[in-house]
Amino acid sequence: MSTTMEPETLGELIADCALIPDSLRTEPQAAPGVPAPRPWQVDDACHAQVADAEAYI
């Protein structure tokens, strides 16, 4: 068990998130009169922007 406050691994982060009470797991509400954002999707143009990114990493 780690004595740090921040999770050090992805597994610890997932375990911490699992402890969040259901009462806090609500979808954020848009302000009145503001439409909800559209779901984000990767299209061909977006994919093309990063298609060769591995060559730079």
PDB file of N, H, CA, C and O in Angstrom:
ATOM      1  N   MET A   1       0.848  -1.197   0.000  1.00  0.00           N
ATOM      2  CA  MET A   1       0.000   0.000   0.000  1.00  0.00           C
ATOM      3  C   MET A   1       0.875   1.235   0.000  1.00  0.00           C
ATOM      4  O   MET A   1       1.813   1.341   0.790  1.00  0.00           O
ATOM      5  N   SER A   2       0.579   2.138  -0.857  1.00  0.00           N
ATOM      6  H   SER A   2      -0.183   2.052  -1.498  1.00  0.00           H
ATOM      7  CA  SER A   2       1.344   3.368  -0.978  1.00  0.00           C
ATOM      8  C   SER A   2       0.824   4.412   0.003  1.00  0.00           C
ATOM      9  O   SER A   2      -0.371   4.464   0.296  1.00  0.00           O
ATOM     10  N   THR A   3       1.730   5.237   0.503  1.00  0.00           N
ATOM     11  H   THR A   3       2.700   5.194   0.265  1.00  0.00           H
ATOM     12  CA  THR A   3       1.312   6.299   1.420  1.00  0.00           C
ATOM     13  C   THR A   3       1.079   7.618   0.700  1.00  0.00           C
ATOM     14  O   THR A   3       0.729   8.616   1.330  1.00  0.00           O
ATOM     15  N   THR A   4       1.272   7.630  -0.633  1.00  0.00           N
ATOM     16  H   THR A   4       1.556   6.820  -1.145  1.00  0.00           H
ATOM     17  CA  THR A   4       1.023   8.853  -1.399  1.00  0.00           C
ATOM     18  C   THR A   4      -0.466   9.021  -1.633  1.00  0.00           C
ATOM     19  O   THR A   4      -1.237   8.063  -1.573  1.00  0.00           O
ATOM     20  N   MET A   5      -0.849  10.247  -1.898  1.00  0.00           N
ATOM     21  H   MET A   5      -0.223  11.025  -1.946  1.00  0.00           H
ATOM     22  CA  MET A   5      -2.265  10.536  -2.125  1.00  0.00           C
ATOM     23  C   MET A   5      -2.670  10.265  -3.573  1.00  0.00           C
ATOM     24  O   MET A   5      -3.835   9.971  -3.841  1.00  0.00           O
ATOM     25  N   GLU A   6      -1.733  10.360  -4.499  1.00  0.00           N
ATOM     26  H   GLU A   6      -0.787  10.599  -4.282  1.00  0.00           H
ATOM     27  CA  GLU A   6      -2.036  10.157  -5.909  1.00  0.00           C
ATOM     28  C   GLU A   6      -1.763   8.709  -6.298  1.00  0.00           C
ATOM     29  O   GLU A   6      -0.778   8.128  -5.844  1.00  0.00           O
ATOM     30  N   PRO A   7      -2.616   8.117  -7.130  1.00  0.00           N
ATOM     31  CA  PRO A   7      -2.348   6.755  -7.597  1.00  0.00           C
ATOM     32  C   PRO A   7      -1.075   6.737  -8.442  1.00  0.00           C
ATOM     33  O   PRO A   7      -0.799   7.672  -9.194  1.00  0.00           O
ATOM     34  N   GLU A   8      -0.316   5.668  -8.306  1.00  0.00           N
ATOM     35  H   GLU A   8      -0.541   4.909  -7.695  1.00  0.00           H
ATOM     36  CA  GLU A   8       0.935   5.553  -9.037  1.00  0.00           C
ATOM     37  C   GLU A   8       0.824   4.628 -10.245  1.00  0.00           C
ATOM     38  O   GLU A   8       1.713   4.612 -11.097  1.00  0.00           O
ATOM     39  N   THR A   9      -0.239   3.872 -10.324  1.00  0.00           N
ATOM     40  H   THR A   9      -0.961   3.885  -9.632  1.00  0.00           H
ATOM     41  CA  THR A   9      -0.432   2.970 -11.452  1.00  0.00           C
ATOM     42  C   THR A   9      -1.852   3.117 -11.961  1.00  0.00           C
ATOM     43  O   THR A   9      -2.718   3.670 -11.283  1.00  0.00           O
ATOM     44  N   LEU A  10      -2.076   2.616 -13.164  1.00  0.00           N
ATOM     45  H   LEU A  10      -1.372   2.168 -13.714  1.00  0.00           H
ATOM     46  CA  LEU A  10      -3.427   2.646 -13.729  1.00  0.00           C
ATOM     47  C   LEU A  10      -4.372   1.802 -12.880  1.00  0.00           C
ATOM     48  O   LEU A  10      -5.535   2.165 -12.699  1.00  0.00           O
ATOM     49  N   GLY A  11      -3.883   0.685 -12.362  1.00  0.00           N
ATOM     50  H   GLY A  11      -2.939   0.390 -12.510  1.00  0.00           H
ATOM     51  CA  GLY A  11      -4.707  -0.165 -11.511  1.00  0.00           C
ATOM     52  C   GLY A  11      -5.163   0.550 -10.252  1.00  0.00           C
ATOM     53  O   GLY A  11      -6.308   0.398  -9.827  1.00  0.00           O
ATOM     54  N   GLU A  12      -4.264   1.337  -9.650  1.00  0.00           N
ATOM     55  H   GLU A  12      -3.333   1.461  -9.995  1.00  0.00           H
ATOM     56  CA  GLU A  12      -4.640   2.109  -8.461  1.00  0.00           C
ATOM     57  C   GLU A  12      -5.667   3.178  -8.802  1.00  0.00           C
ATOM     58  O   GLU A  12      -6.592   3.428  -8.029  1.00  0.00           O
ATOM     59  N   LEU A  13      -5.503   3.806  -9.959  1.00  0.00           N
ATOM     60  H   LEU A  13      -4.751   3.603 -10.587  1.00  0.00           H
ATOM     61  CA  LEU A  13      -6.458   4.832 -10.380  1.00  0.00           C
ATOM     62  C   LEU A  13      -7.839   4.226 -10.588  1.00  0.00           C
ATOM     63  O   LEU A  13      -8.839   4.804 -10.162  1.00  0.00           O
ATOM     64  N   ILE A  14      -7.904   3.077 -11.233  1.00  0.00           N
ATOM     65  H   ILE A  14      -7.092   2.608 -11.579  1.00  0.00           H
ATOM     66  CA  ILE A  14      -9.182   2.404 -11.469  1.00  0.00           C
ATOM     67  C   ILE A  14      -9.816   2.018 -10.137  1.00  0.00           C
ATOM     68  O   ILE A  14     -11.022   2.183  -9.951  1.00  0.00           O
ATOM     69  N   ALA A  15      -9.009   1.504  -9.208  1.00  0.00           N
ATOM     70  H   ALA A  15      -8.030   1.370  -9.359  1.00  0.00           H
ATOM     71  CA  ALA A  15      -9.533   1.135  -7.892  1.00  0.00           C
ATOM     72  C   ALA A  15     -10.077   2.361  -7.164  1.00  0.00           C
ATOM     73  O   ALA A  15     -11.131   2.291  -6.531  1.00  0.00           O
ATOM     74  N   ASP A  16      -9.360   3.487  -7.252  1.00  0.00           N
ATOM     75  H   ASP A  16      -8.505   3.544  -7.766  1.00  0.00           H
ATOM     76  CA  ASP A  16      -9.835   4.719  -6.620  1.00  0.00           C
ATOM     77  C   ASP A  16     -11.159   5.165  -7.228  1.00  0.00           C
ATOM     78  O   ASP A  16     -12.073   5.565  -6.505  1.00  0.00           O
ATOM     79  N   CYS A  17     -11.266   5.099  -8.550  1.00  0.00           N
ATOM     80  H   CYS A  17     -10.524   4.774  -9.136  1.00  0.00           H
ATOM     81  CA  CYS A  17     -12.492   5.531  -9.229  1.00  0.00           C
ATOM     82  C   CYS A  17     -13.673   4.624  -8.868  1.00  0.00           C
ATOM     83  O   CYS A  17     -14.817   5.076  -8.823  1.00  0.00           O
ATOM     84  N   ALA A  18     -13.393   3.364  -8.617  1.00  0.00           N
ATOM     85  H   ALA A  18     -12.464   2.997  -8.654  1.00  0.00           H
ATOM     86  CA  ALA A  18     -14.458   2.428  -8.257  1.00  0.00           C
ATOM     87  C   ALA A  18     -15.071   2.787  -6.917  1.00  0.00           C
ATOM     88  O   ALA A  18     -16.188   2.367  -6.618  1.00  0.00           O
ATOM     89  N   LEU A  19     -14.364   3.552  -6.109  1.00  0.00           N
ATOM     90  H   LEU A  19     -13.456   3.893  -6.352  1.00  0.00           H
ATOM     91  CA  LEU A  19     -14.863   3.938  -4.784  1.00  0.00           C
ATOM     92  C   LEU A  19     -15.726   5.195  -4.820  1.00  0.00           C
ATOM     93  O   LEU A  19     -16.273   5.594  -3.792  1.00  0.00           O
ATOM     94  N   ILE A  20     -15.856   5.823  -5.983  1.00  0.00           N
ATOM     95  H   ILE A  20     -15.412   5.498  -6.818  1.00  0.00           H
ATOM     96  CA  ILE A  20     -16.690   7.024  -6.088  1.00  0.00           C
ATOM     97  C   ILE A  20     -18.148   6.616  -5.915  1.00  0.00           C
ATOM     98  O   ILE A  20     -18.632   5.737  -6.629  1.00  0.00           O
ATOM     99  N   PRO A  21     -18.854   7.243  -4.976  1.00  0.00           N
ATOM    100  CA  PRO A  21     -20.261   6.871  -4.747  1.00  0.00           C
ATOM    101  C   PRO A  21     -21.132   7.140  -5.978  1.00  0.00           C
ATOM    102  O   PRO A  21     -20.881   8.074  -6.741  1.00  0.00           O
ATOM    103  N   ASP A  22     -22.149   6.313  -6.154  1.00  0.00           N
ATOM    104  H   ASP A  22     -22.353   5.554  -5.534  1.00  0.00           H
ATOM    105  CA  ASP A  22     -23.066   6.475  -7.285  1.00  0.00           C
ATOM    106  C   ASP A  22     -23.729   7.848  -7.292  1.00  0.00           C
ATOM    107  O   ASP A  22     -24.051   8.374  -8.357  1.00  0.00           O
ATOM    108  N   SER A  23     -23.935   8.431  -6.115  1.00  0.00           N
ATOM    109  H   SER A  23     -23.673   8.004  -5.250  1.00  0.00           H
ATOM    110  CA  SER A  23     -24.583   9.743  -6.047  1.00  0.00           C
ATOM    111  C   SER A  23     -23.749  10.827  -6.717  1.00  0.00           C
ATOM    112  O   SER A  23     -24.282  11.875  -7.081  1.00  0.00           O
ATOM    113  N   LEU A  24     -22.447  10.592  -6.888  1.00  0.00           N
ATOM    114  H   LEU A  24     -22.014   9.741  -6.592  1.00  0.00           H
ATOM    115  CA  LEU A  24     -21.582  11.558  -7.552  1.00  0.00           C
ATOM    116  C   LEU A  24     -21.343  11.217  -9.014  1.00  0.00           C
ATOM    117  O   LEU A  24     -20.659  11.960  -9.719  1.00  0.00           O
ATOM    118  N   ARG A  25     -21.893  10.114  -9.473  1.00  0.00           N
ATOM    119  H   ARG A  25     -22.448   9.510  -8.901  1.00  0.00           H
ATOM    120  CA  ARG A  25     -21.680   9.666 -10.848  1.00  0.00           C
ATOM    121  C   ARG A  25     -22.827  10.111 -11.746  1.00  0.00           C
ATOM    122  O   ARG A  25     -23.493   9.281 -12.364  1.00  0.00           O
ATOM    123  N   THR A  26     -23.050  11.375 -11.817  1.00  0.00           N
ATOM    124  H   THR A  26     -22.509  12.049 -11.315  1.00  0.00           H
ATOM    125  CA  THR A  26     -24.117  11.898 -12.672  1.00  0.00           C
ATOM    126  C   THR A  26     -23.498  12.547 -13.889  1.00  0.00           C
ATOM    127  O   THR A  26     -22.356  13.004 -13.849  1.00  0.00           O
ATOM    128  N   GLU A  27     -24.247  12.585 -14.962  1.00  0.00           N
ATOM    129  H   GLU A  27     -25.175  12.213 -14.995  1.00  0.00           H
ATOM    130  CA  GLU A  27     -23.800  13.265 -16.161  1.00  0.00           C
ATOM    131  C   GLU A  27     -23.870  14.767 -15.916  1.00  0.00           C
ATOM    132  O   GLU A  27     -24.839  15.252 -15.330  1.00  0.00           O
ATOM    133  N   PRO A  28     -22.860  15.507 -16.354  1.00  0.00           N
ATOM    134  CA  PRO A  28     -22.918  16.955 -16.193  1.00  0.00           C
ATOM    135  C   PRO A  28     -24.089  17.538 -16.975  1.00  0.00           C
ATOM    136  O   PRO A  28     -24.393  17.096 -18.083  1.00  0.00           O
ATOM    137  N   GLN A  29     -24.723  18.507 -16.400  1.00  0.00           N
ATOM    138  H   GLN A  29     -24.476  18.866 -15.500  1.00  0.00           H
ATOM    139  CA  GLN A  29     -25.876  19.135 -17.027  1.00  0.00           C
ATOM    140  C   GLN A  29     -25.438  20.413 -17.739  1.00  0.00           C
ATOM    141  O   GLN A  29     -24.646  21.188 -17.204  1.00  0.00           O
ATOM    142  N   ALA A  30     -25.952  20.624 -18.932  1.00  0.00           N
ATOM    143  H   ALA A  30     -26.595  19.994 -19.367  1.00  0.00           H
ATOM    144  CA  ALA A  30     -25.668  21.842 -19.681  1.00  0.00           C
ATOM    145  C   ALA A  30     -26.429  23.001 -19.049  1.00  0.00           C
ATOM    146  O   ALA A  30     -27.481  22.813 -18.438  1.00  0.00           O
ATOM    147  N   ALA A  31     -25.887  24.182 -19.204  1.00  0.00           N
ATOM    148  H   ALA A  31     -25.032  24.335 -19.700  1.00  0.00           H
ATOM    149  CA  ALA A  31     -26.564  25.375 -18.712  1.00  0.00           C
ATOM    150  C   ALA A  31     -27.860  25.566 -19.497  1.00  0.00           C
ATOM    151  O   ALA A  31     -27.944  25.165 -20.658  1.00  0.00           O
ATOM    152  N   PRO A  32     -28.867  26.173 -18.877  1.00  0.00           N
ATOM    153  CA  PRO A  32     -30.131  26.400 -19.593  1.00  0.00           C
ATOM    154  C   PRO A  32     -29.897  27.179 -20.886  1.00  0.00           C
ATOM    155  O   PRO A  32     -29.196  28.191 -20.895  1.00  0.00           O
ATOM    156  N   GLY A  33     -30.484  26.702 -21.964  1.00  0.00           N
ATOM    157  H   GLY A  33     -31.054  25.880 -21.957  1.00  0.00           H
ATOM    158  CA  GLY A  33     -30.372  27.360 -23.256  1.00  0.00           C
ATOM    159  C   GLY A  33     -29.124  26.987 -24.040  1.00  0.00           C
ATOM    160  O   GLY A  33     -28.961  27.414 -25.183  1.00  0.00           O
ATOM    161  N   VAL A  34     -28.229  26.183 -23.430  1.00  0.00           N
ATOM    162  H   VAL A  34     -28.362  25.836 -22.502  1.00  0.00           H
ATOM    163  CA  VAL A  34     -27.003  25.769 -24.119  1.00  0.00           C
ATOM    164  C   VAL A  34     -27.176  24.321 -24.561  1.00  0.00           C
ATOM    165  O   VAL A  34     -27.431  23.453 -23.726  1.00  0.00           O
ATOM    166  N   PRO A  35     -27.045  24.045 -25.844  1.00  0.00           N
ATOM    167  CA  PRO A  35     -27.221  22.670 -26.298  1.00  0.00           C
ATOM    168  C   PRO A  35     -26.094  21.772 -25.774  1.00  0.00           C
ATOM    169  O   PRO A  35     -24.962  22.219 -25.588  1.00  0.00           O
ATOM    170  N   ALA A  36     -26.419  20.531 -25.545  1.00  0.00           N
ATOM    171  H   ALA A  36     -27.338  20.168 -25.696  1.00  0.00           H
ATOM    172  CA  ALA A  36     -25.417  19.566 -25.098  1.00  0.00           C
ATOM    173  C   ALA A  36     -24.407  19.346 -26.218  1.00  0.00           C
ATOM    174  O   ALA A  36     -24.769  19.362 -27.395  1.00  0.00           O
ATOM    175  N   PRO A  37     -23.148  19.141 -25.860  1.00  0.00           N
ATOM    176  CA  PRO A  37     -22.149  18.920 -26.904  1.00  0.00           C
ATOM    177  C   PRO A  37     -22.388  17.604 -27.637  1.00  0.00           C
ATOM    178  O   PRO A  37     -22.882  16.633 -27.063  1.00  0.00           O
ATOM    179  N   ARG A  38     -22.027  17.596 -28.910  1.00  0.00           N
ATOM    180  H   ARG A  38     -21.625  18.384 -29.376  1.00  0.00           H
ATOM    181  CA  ARG A  38     -22.150  16.377 -29.695  1.00  0.00           C
ATOM    182  C   ARG A  38     -21.052  15.399 -29.281  1.00  0.00           C
ATOM    183  O   ARG A  38     -19.959  15.835 -28.920  1.00  0.00           O
ATOM    184  N   PRO A  39     -21.308  14.106 -29.322  1.00  0.00           N
ATOM    185  CA  PRO A  39     -20.256  13.137 -29.013  1.00  0.00           C
ATOM    186  C   PRO A  39     -19.094  13.295 -29.990  1.00  0.00           C
ATOM    187  O   PRO A  39     -19.295  13.546 -31.179  1.00  0.00           O
ATOM    188  N   TRP A  40     -17.887  13.146 -29.476  1.00  0.00           N
ATOM    189  H   TRP A  40     -17.724  12.942 -28.510  1.00  0.00           H
ATOM    190  CA  TRP A  40     -16.703  13.277 -30.308  1.00  0.00           C
ATOM    191  C   TRP A  40     -16.452  11.981 -31.045  1.00  0.00           C
ATOM    192  O   TRP A  40     -16.542  10.900 -30.464  1.00  0.00           O
ATOM    193  N   GLN A  41     -16.137  12.088 -32.326  1.00  0.00           N
ATOM    194  H   GLN A  41     -16.064  12.966 -32.798  1.00  0.00           H
ATOM    195  CA  GLN A  41     -15.840  10.922 -33.135  1.00  0.00           C
ATOM    196  C   GLN A  41     -14.626  11.210 -33.998  1.00  0.00           C
ATOM    197  O   GLN A  41     -14.424  12.340 -34.444  1.00  0.00           O
ATOM    198  N   VAL A  42     -13.822  10.190 -34.232  1.00  0.00           N
ATOM    199  H   VAL A  42     -13.986   9.272 -33.870  1.00  0.00           H
ATOM    200  CA  VAL A  42     -12.660  10.327 -35.101  1.00  0.00           C
ATOM    201  C   VAL A  42     -13.100  10.056 -36.533  1.00  0.00           C
ATOM    202  O   VAL A  42     -13.596   8.975 -36.853  1.00  0.00           O
ATOM    203  N   ASP A  43     -12.910  11.051 -37.384  1.00  0.00           N
ATOM    204  H   ASP A  43     -12.507  11.928 -37.125  1.00  0.00           H
ATOM    205  CA  ASP A  43     -13.230  10.845 -38.798  1.00  0.00           C
ATOM    206  C   ASP A  43     -11.917  10.686 -39.574  1.00  0.00           C
ATOM    207  O   ASP A  43     -10.837  10.748 -38.987  1.00  0.00           O
ATOM    208  N   ASP A  44     -12.011  10.487 -40.867  1.00  0.00           N
ATOM    209  H   ASP A  44     -12.889  10.437 -41.344  1.00  0.00           H
ATOM    210  CA  ASP A  44     -10.825  10.264 -41.686  1.00  0.00           C
ATOM    211  C   ASP A  44      -9.873  11.457 -41.662  1.00  0.00           C
ATOM    212  O   ASP A  44      -8.655  11.273 -41.652  1.00  0.00           O
ATOM    213  N   ALA A  45     -10.404  12.660 -41.654  1.00  0.00           N
ATOM    214  H   ALA A  45     -11.393  12.809 -41.663  1.00  0.00           H
ATOM    215  CA  ALA A  45      -9.556  13.858 -41.639  1.00  0.00           C
ATOM    216  C   ALA A  45      -8.760  13.937 -40.339  1.00  0.00           C
ATOM    217  O   ALA A  45      -7.573  14.263 -40.352  1.00  0.00           O
ATOM    218  N   CYS A  46      -9.411  13.640 -39.225  1.00  0.00           N
ATOM    219  H   CYS A  46     -10.375  13.375 -39.214  1.00  0.00           H
ATOM    220  CA  CYS A  46      -8.738  13.656 -37.928  1.00  0.00           C
ATOM    221  C   CYS A  46      -7.660  12.569 -37.878  1.00  0.00           C
ATOM    222  O   CYS A  46      -6.545  12.811 -37.416  1.00  0.00           O
ATOM    223  N   HIS A  47      -7.996  11.402 -38.347  1.00  0.00           N
ATOM    224  H   HIS A  47      -8.902  11.206 -38.723  1.00  0.00           H
ATOM    225  CA  HIS A  47      -7.036  10.298 -38.341  1.00  0.00           C
ATOM    226  C   HIS A  47      -5.833  10.623 -39.223  1.00  0.00           C
ATOM    227  O   HIS A  47      -4.704  10.277 -38.874  1.00  0.00           O
ATOM    228  N   ALA A  48      -6.054  11.274 -40.346  1.00  0.00           N
ATOM    229  H   ALA A  48      -6.971  11.555 -40.630  1.00  0.00           H
ATOM    230  CA  ALA A  48      -4.966  11.611 -41.266  1.00  0.00           C
ATOM    231  C   ALA A  48      -3.955  12.560 -40.621  1.00  0.00           C
ATOM    232  O   ALA A  48      -2.776  12.530 -40.974  1.00  0.00           O
ATOM    233  N   GLN A  49      -4.394  13.397 -39.684  1.00  0.00           N
ATOM    234  H   GLN A  49      -5.352  13.421 -39.397  1.00  0.00           H
ATOM    235  CA  GLN A  49      -3.496  14.347 -39.029  1.00  0.00           C
ATOM    236  C   GLN A  49      -2.446  13.638 -38.172  1.00  0.00           C
ATOM    237  O   GLN A  49      -1.356  14.174 -37.970  1.00  0.00           O
ATOM    238  N   VAL A  50      -2.751  12.462 -37.674  1.00  0.00           N
ATOM    239  H   VAL A  50      -3.636  12.027 -37.839  1.00  0.00           H
ATOM    240  CA  VAL A  50      -1.821  11.753 -36.785  1.00  0.00           C
ATOM    241  C   VAL A  50      -1.342  10.429 -37.363  1.00  0.00           C
ATOM    242  O   VAL A  50      -0.681   9.659 -36.666  1.00  0.00           O
ATOM    243  N   ALA A  51      -1.656  10.154 -38.605  1.00  0.00           N
ATOM    244  H   ALA A  51      -2.192  10.780 -39.171  1.00  0.00           H
ATOM    245  CA  ALA A  51      -1.335   8.865 -39.199  1.00  0.00           C
ATOM    246  C   ALA A  51       0.158   8.563 -39.174  1.00  0.00           C
ATOM    247  O   ALA A  51       0.545   7.412 -38.974  1.00  0.00           O
ATOM    248  N   ASP A  52       1.000   9.568 -39.373  1.00  0.00           N
ATOM    249  H   ASP A  52       0.685  10.503 -39.536  1.00  0.00           H
ATOM    250  CA  ASP A  52       2.445   9.348 -39.404  1.00  0.00           C
ATOM    251  C   ASP A  52       3.126   9.829 -38.127  1.00  0.00           C
ATOM    252  O   ASP A  52       4.350   9.963 -38.117  1.00  0.00           O
ATOM    253  N   ALA A  53       2.399  10.090 -37.068  1.00  0.00           N
ATOM    254  H   ALA A  53       1.405   9.982 -37.076  1.00  0.00           H
ATOM    255  CA  ALA A  53       2.977  10.637 -35.840  1.00  0.00           C
ATOM    256  C   ALA A  53       4.003   9.687 -35.232  1.00  0.00           C
ATOM    257  O   ALA A  53       4.944  10.154 -34.590  1.00  0.00           O
ATOM    258  N   GLU A  54       3.863   8.393 -35.405  1.00  0.00           N
ATOM    259  H   GLU A  54       3.099   8.013 -35.926  1.00  0.00           H
ATOM    260  CA  GLU A  54       4.814   7.450 -34.819  1.00  0.00           C
ATOM    261  C   GLU A  54       6.225   7.668 -35.348  1.00  0.00           C
ATOM    262  O   GLU A  54       7.195   7.337 -34.666  1.00  0.00           O
ATOM    263  N   ALA A  55       6.355   8.214 -36.538  1.00  0.00           N
ATOM    264  H   ALA A  55       5.567   8.483 -37.092  1.00  0.00           H
ATOM    265  CA  ALA A  55       7.673   8.478 -37.103  1.00  0.00           C
ATOM    266  C   ALA A  55       8.398   9.568 -36.326  1.00  0.00           C
ATOM    267  O   ALA A  55       9.626   9.637 -36.365  1.00  0.00           O
ATOM    268  N   TYR A  56       7.655  10.425 -35.617  1.00  0.00           N
ATOM    269  H   TYR A  56       6.657  10.368 -35.585  1.00  0.00           H
ATOM    270  CA  TYR A  56       8.256  11.538 -34.879  1.00  0.00           C
ATOM    271  C   TYR A  56       8.487  11.220 -33.402  1.00  0.00           C
ATOM    272  O   TYR A  56       9.120  12.001 -32.691  1.00  0.00           O
ATOM    273  N   ILE A  57       7.984  10.094 -32.946  1.00  0.00           N
ATOM    274  H   ILE A  57       7.469   9.459 -33.523  1.00  0.00           H
ATOM    275  CA  ILE A  57       8.091   9.741 -31.520  1.00  0.00           C
ATOM    276  C   ILE A  57       9.339   8.947 -31.255  1.00  0.00           C
ATOM    277  O   ILE A  57       9.596   8.563 -30.114  1.00  0.00           O
TER     278      ILE A  57
END
